[in-house]
Amino acid sequence: MPVPAANARVRYDTVFVDDHLLVVAKPRGRVTLPGRGHERDSLLNGVFAEYGAVLARLGARRDYGLLHRLDRATSGLVAFGLTVEAYDHLRDAFATRRVDKTYLTIVRRHPPRAAGVARMRLRQVRRGELLVSVPDSRGVEAITHWQTLARGRGHSLLACRIETGRLHQIRAHLAALGCAVAGDSVYGARDAPDTRASVARAADRTLALHAWRLRLPHPGRRERVSVEADPPPHLREAARTWGMDLARAVRSFREKS
């Protein structure tokens, strides 16, 4: 990947930053990395406007500091290492599952149990215009823990902690459990997944999935750091629509976890 072009018009929120680590909150509908059709409007382009001089030194080999990515339709936390040492330390932590990644989501209907673990292998396949994940015994290991935080009118608010980071993992797992993410027109379709590009673009505007919390070993201190991104307005509004108090549910969950 060539050095990303800096673009100060790409907006994001800085949630945590020090000499080693940067964590930002990506809005829903924004791609994480530059690519075809998004050469200048990705999250990384925006981050380069402020931190480009630091991240460029890490180079393409280390993805210019980017430690992981989010689907375009998902909002929330994205982490960067700001030095070679910090990046290598944190990449190892992600690879060895020492980073806790917790998402908040609103789903249609209710899960089969109040809490549980989905251990469905997922296989990436290209269907139509999209690359999607489907449950398949030939796929790679994928593990999603879910916990119900609130129940509303035909919908539930869940916290999902993922041990693995597969393409569309939470969306594919929850759809397979019969409680697709609200606003997911790809995995929530009757004949899921619906792989038309127009359907994926619609999900960019409506998906109720937010990368809420990261807990990770700090690369410069012998302690774990916990970083949270406040639920965005679209998630709060969706919770109100279906009769759930998101702030209260999240506060209770935080106190217990």
C-alpha positions in Angstrom: 0.0 0.0 0.0 1.4 3.4 -0.9 1.7 6.1 1.7 -1.9 7.3 2.3 -2.7 10.8 1.2 -3.6 13.0 4.2 -7.2 14.4 4.2 -8.2 16.6 7.1 -11.8 16.6 5.9 -12.2 13.0 7.0 -13.6 13.3 10.5 -13.0 11.0 13.5 -12.8 11.3 17.3 -9.6 10.7 19.2 -10.4 8.6 22.2 -6.9 7.9 23.6 -3.4 9.0 22.6 0.1 8.9 24.2 3.6 8.4 22.8 2.9 4.7 22.1 -0.8 4.2 21.2 -3.5 6.0 19.4 -7.2 4.9 19.5 -9.8 6.7 17.5 -13.5 6.2 16.9 -14.6 5.6 13.3 -18.1 6.7 12.2 -20.4 4.2 10.6 -20.1 4.2 6.8 -16.4 5.1 6.7 -13.9 2.5 5.3 -10.9 1.9 7.4 -8.2 1.7 4.7 -7.7 3.4 1.3 -8.8 1.2 -1.6 -10.6 1.2 -4.9 -13.0 4.1 -4.9 -11.8 5.3 -1.5 -8.2 6.4 -2.3 -8.6 9.6 -0.2 -11.6 9.3 2.0 -10.8 6.4 4.4 -10.2 6.6 8.1 -6.5 6.2 7.5 -6.4 9.2 5.2 -8.0 11.3 8.0 -5.6 10.0 10.7 -2.7 10.8 8.4 -3.7 14.5 8.4 -2.7 14.7 12.1 -0.4 11.7 12.6 1.1 11.1 9.2 4.6 12.1 10.0 4.7 9.5 12.8 2.8 6.7 11.0 4.7 7.0 7.7 7.9 6.0 9.6 6.3 2.6 10.3 5.8 2.0 6.6 3.6 -0.3 4.5 5.1 -3.4 6.1 3.5 -2.4 9.4 0.3 -1.0 7.8 1.3 2.5 8.8 0.6 1.7 12.4 -3.0 0.3 11.9 -3.5 -2.7 14.2 -6.9 -3.9 13.0 -9.8 -2.7 11.0 -13.6 -2.4 11.2 -16.2 -3.1 8.5 -17.3 0.0 6.7 -20.8 -0.3 8.2 -19.5 -0.7 11.8 -18.7 2.3 14.0 -16.3 2.5 16.9 -12.7 1.9 18.1 -9.7 1.5 15.9 -6.2 1.3 17.3 -2.8 2.4 15.9 0.8 1.8 17.2 2.8 4.9 17.1 6.3 3.4 17.2 7.8 0.2 15.7 8.1 -1.3 19.2 4.6 -0.4 20.2 3.1 -1.8 16.9 5.0 -5.1 17.2 4.0 -5.5 20.8 0.3 -4.8 20.1 0.2 -6.9 16.9 1.5 -9.8 18.9 -1.2 -9.1 21.5 -3.9 -9.2 18.8 -2.5 -12.4 17.3 -2.3 -14.2 20.6 -5.8 -13.1 21.7 -4.7 -10.9 24.6 -6.9 -8.0 23.4 -10.5 -8.0 24.5 -12.8 -6.5 21.9 -16.4 -5.8 23.0 -19.1 -4.6 20.7 -22.6 -3.2 21.4 -25.4 -4.2 19.0 -29.1 -4.1 18.7 -30.6 -7.3 17.1 -34.0 -8.2 15.7 -35.8 -10.6 17.9 -34.1 -12.2 20.9 -31.2 -14.6 21.0 -31.9 -18.2 22.0 -30.5 -17.7 25.4 -29.7 -14.6 27.5 -26.0 -15.3 27.1 -23.9 -17.8 25.2 -21.0 -18.5 22.9 -21.2 -19.0 19.1 -18.4 -21.3 17.9 -19.3 -21.5 14.2 -16.5 -21.7 11.7 -16.7 -19.1 9.0 -15.6 -19.3 5.4 -15.1 -16.2 3.2 -16.7 -16.6 -0.2 -17.3 -14.1 -3.0 -20.9 -14.1 -4.0 -22.3 -11.6 -6.5 -20.7 -8.3 -5.8 -19.5 -8.9 -2.2 -17.1 -10.9 -0.1 -19.0 -12.4 2.8 -18.6 -14.9 5.6 -20.8 -18.0 5.8 -20.9 -20.8 8.5 -19.0 -23.7 7.1 -17.2 -26.6 8.8 -14.4 -26.0 6.3 -13.9 -22.5 7.4 -11.7 -20.9 10.1 -12.4 -20.8 13.8 -14.6 -17.9 14.9 -15.8 -17.4 18.5 -18.3 -14.8 19.6 -19.5 -14.4 23.2 -22.8 -12.6 23.6 -24.7 -11.3 26.6 -28.2 -9.7 26.6 -28.1 -6.3 28.2 -31.8 -5.3 27.6 -34.9 -6.5 25.8 -37.3 -4.3 24.0 -40.2 -4.6 21.5 -39.0 -7.4 19.3 -35.4 -6.4 19.7 -32.5 -6.9 22.1 -29.4 -5.0 23.1 -26.4 -7.3 23.3 -22.7 -7.0 24.3 -20.6 -9.2 22.0 -17.0 -10.1 22.9 -15.0 -11.7 20.0 -12.0 -13.9 20.5 -11.3 -13.9 16.7 -11.6 -11.2 14.1 -13.1 -12.7 11.0 -14.9 -10.8 8.2 -18.4 -9.8 9.4 -18.0 -12.3 12.3 -20.6 -10.8 14.6 -23.1 -10.2 11.8 -22.8 -13.7 10.4 -22.9 -15.4 13.8 -26.0 -13.5 15.1 -27.8 -14.0 11.8 -27.2 -17.8 12.1 -28.6 -17.7 15.6 -31.8 -16.1 14.3 -31.3 -12.6 15.6 -29.6 -10.6 12.9 -28.2 -7.2 13.7 -30.8 -4.5 13.2 -30.3 -2.6 10.0 -28.3 -5.4 8.4 -29.7 -5.8 5.0 -26.9 -8.2 3.9 -27.0 -10.9 6.6 -30.5 -10.1 7.8 -32.1 -11.0 4.5 -34.4 -14.0 4.2 -32.0 -15.6 1.8 -28.9 -14.4 3.6 -26.5 -13.1 2.7 -27.8 -10.7 0.1 -24.7 -9.9 -1.9 -25.8 -6.9 -4.0 -23.6 -3.9 -3.6 -26.6 -1.7 -3.3 -27.8 -3.7 -0.3 -24.3 -3.4 1.4 -24.4 0.4 0.9 -27.8 0.5 2.6 -26.3 -1.3 5.6 -23.6 1.3 5.8 -26.4 3.8 6.8 -28.5 1.6 9.1 -26.3 -1.1 10.8 -26.6 -1.1 14.6 -23.2 -2.4 15.5 -20.6 -0.4 17.5 -17.0 -1.4 18.5 -17.4 -0.1 22.1 -14.5 -1.2 24.2 -10.9 -2.3 23.8 -8.8 -3.8 26.6 -5.2 -4.3 25.7 -1.7 -4.5 27.2 -0.1 -1.1 27.0 3.1 -1.2 25.0 5.0 1.2 27.3 3.6 0.3 30.7 3.1 -2.9 32.5 -0.6 -2.6 32.7 -3.7 -3.1 30.7 -5.5 -0.2 29.2 -9.3 -0.1 28.8 -10.7 2.4 26.2 -14.3 3.0 25.4 -16.1 4.9 22.6 -19.5 6.3 23.7 -22.4 4.7 21.8 -23.1 7.0 18.8 -26.5 8.8 18.3 -27.8 6.2 15.8 -27.4 3.4 18.4 -29.0 5.4 21.1 -31.9 6.4 18.9 -32.4 2.8 17.8 -32.5 1.7 21.5 -35.2 4.3 22.3 -37.2 3.3 19.2 -37.5 -0.3 20.5 -38.1 0.7 24.2 -34.6 0.1 25.7 -32.6 2.4 27.9 -29.1 2.0 26.4 -27.3 4.3 28.8 -28.6 2.4 31.8 -27.9 -1.0 30.3 -24.4 -0.1 29.4 -23.7 1.4 32.8 -24.9 -1.8 34.5 -22.8 -3.9 32.2 -19.7 -1.8 32.8 -20.1 -2.1 36.6 -20.2 -5.9 36.3 -17.4 -6.4 33.8 
